[in-house]
C-alpha cells in the first residue's frame, strides 16, 4: 500500500494505492479503528472497484462474525449488520437517487455506496472515499472530517 498524501481539503486528504486484497483489508482495519459508530462513509467508484469488498473488510474489522454477512445492497437498497458495538447501515444508491438517512444518523455507522460528497452535511463525522481503478491497482482517495483524517494519518505518517 502506497501512501500518496498531498494537498489538504477541509479536514485533510489521503491517497493510497492498493495492489492486493491484503492491503485493502489493512486499510479497512485502520479506518475501522478510527470509528465510534456515529459516522457516515461515502463510497464512490466504478462497478467492481471494491466498494463492497472494502465494506466487508471494514465490518469484519468491527466484528468478524458480522463481516461474513456483508453483501451488496444493490437490490435491497439497504442491509443492516449488527456488530458488537453498533449497527452498520450499508446503503446502495446505484438504483436510487435519493435516500433519507436522517433516521439512522447518530444511531450507528452509515456506509453509502454510489454516494456523492453532497450526500452528507458537513457537520456530521464523515469520510468520502473515491476509488479509481488503475490497471490492477485501486487508488483510494480519502477526504473527510478533520478528526477522522487525523486518526488515519496517525497510522500512515508522511
Beta strands, then each sheet from edge to edge (+ up, - down):
strand 1: 2-3
strand 2: 13-18
strand 3: 40-45
strand 4: 78-82
strand 5: 87-92
strand 6: 109-113
strand 7: 126-134
strand 8: 137-144
sheet 1: 1+ 2- 8+ 7- 3- 6- 5- 4+
end
